[in-house]
Amino acid sequence: MRIAFLAAPEGVEQVELTEPWKAVRDTGHEPVLVSTKPGEIQAFDHLDKAGTFPVDEVVSDTSADSFGALVLPGGVANPDFLRLDDKAVGFVRDFFDQGRPVAAICHAAWTLVEADVVRDRVLTSWPSLRTDIRNAGGTWVDEQVHLCDRGPNTLVTSRKPADLGAFCATLLEVVGRQAG
């Protein structure tokens, strides 16, 4: 199964990209880096520049139809840049419209808020987003990982890099069910 990883050209938290990527790849699925521009993305280790990663597809040239699931890595800047890009927000919303699984960690919930897909859902995130999630109609919980199966959608969320083990395990469980 092809799994989209959506990241802005700058600001993604490296470990929140690389750990789920490795988990997906190691279980035989195809991770695909989707961004708002071609070229490379710049990852960060908190506020320090880290590695760069080649973009596989540009969000304006692809669609949710091409993927079985979506992963939204965090970092403070990544979802903030994505929220400002209509194509990226539409790409996220399309996964929900099509009932495809979405997994978001840390600050990535900001992109979910912008896509207007948290209403009536329960999710977790970096704690500073709890008011944004509540204001968007969602219920915020302080849990290592939360799985929200509401209607045709499955949403996996986690709070921070320390939660990556649980995040990746739950993501793989959901992707396994989807691949069926």
N, C-alpha and C positions, 0 to 999 in steps of 0.2 A: 504494500500500500504506500502511495506517495503521501507524505505528511509535510504540510507547509509550516515553515518557521518564519514569522513575519517580524522584521526588524528594520528600523530606520537606518539611514546611512551612518549615523553616529549616536552613541549613547546606550547601546545594549550592554547589560551586565554579562560579561563573558561566560562565567560559569553557568548562568541561567540559560545560555544558548548551548554551550558545549556538552553539558551533562545530559540533558534530554536528547540532544542530537545523537550522542553516542549510544544511549539506551535504545533509541528508535532504530538506529543503524544496526546495532548488535543483535536485534531480534528479527532482522531480515526485511525491515521496511526501508523506504527511501526518503530520507530527509531532504527537503528542498528549501534553500534560503531565498525568501521573497523579500524584496525591499521596494522602496519608493523610487529608487534610481538605480541604474546599472553600475557595475564596477565592483567596489568593495565596501563593506561596512567596517566601521571602527568600533571595536568592543572596548569595554572598560572593566577594571577591577576596582569597584566603587568609584572613586573620582580620578583614578590614574589610568592613562591609556594602556591598553593591553594589546591583544592581537587584532589582525584584520582578517576578514573572511570574504571570499568571492561570492557575489550575488549570482544565483542561478536563474531567477526570473524576476521581472519587474511587475509590480502589482497591477499596473495599468494594462499589461499585456497578458494577464492570466485570469483565472476565475476559480472560485471555490469548487466548481464542477470537476476540476483537475486533481482534486485532493480528497483523501478520506478523512482527514482531521487537520486541525490547526493548533499550533503551539505559539503562544505569545510570551516570549521571555521578557523579563523586566529590565531594571535599571531605571533611574529616575527620568533621564532624558528620553529614552526610547519611546515609551508610550505617549509622552508629551508631544514629541514630533509626529508620531503616528496619528494622534487625535486631530492634528491640523491638516491632514491629507485626506480629502474626500474619498479618493479611490481606496486607501487603506481602510478607512472606516467602513466603506461599503463592502469591501472584501470580508471583513470580520462579520458584518451583519449577514452576509450571504451564507456563511456557515451555519448560522442559527436558523435562517429561513429554510435551509435545506436539511436541517436536522442532523448535521454532522458534528462530531465531538470537537470541543474546544478546550484547551488547557492554558491557563494563565498563571504566572507566578509573580509575586511581589507587586511592583507598581503597574504591571500590565493591566490590572483591572481598570485603570483610567481609560484605556482604549475600549474596554467593554462598556463603560459608562457612556462614552461618546457615541458608541454604536447603538445606544439605547436598548441593550439586551439584558440588563440586570434586574429589571422590574420583576417582582415576585420570585426571585431566585435567592438562594442562600449561597454565600461565597465568603472566602477569606482573601486576605491581601496583606501587604505591608500595613501596619496599624494606622498610619496617617491617612489612609484612604477610606476609613470606615464611614466618615461623614459624607463623603462623595457618593459612596455606595448606597447609604441610607437615603440620601437626597434623590437618588435616581430610582428609588423604589425597591431596592434590594435589602436583604438582611445580611449584616456582616457578623461573622463568627471568628473567634480567635482559636483556630485549629491549625495543626501542622499541614493537613491537607483536607479539603472538603470536596466531596463528590455530590453534585446536584443533578439528579436525574429528573428533569421536569419536562413533561411532554416528550416530543421526539428528540430533544436535546440533552446532551450530557456535557456538563461543565465541570472541569477539574481545576481547583485553585489551591495555591499555597502562599505562605506569607513571605518567605525569605530563602536565601541560599542554603541555610542550615536545614531546610525542609526538603531539599532536592531528592533525597532517597525516597521519601514517601511520595513526593510529586511524581517522580519517574515511574515508580512501581504502579501507582494508580493510573497514570497515563497509559502505560503498557497494557494494563488490564482492560481499559476502555477501548484501546485500539484493537486488542485481541478480539473483543466482543464484536467490534465493527467489522473486522476482517472475516469473522465468523467462519 
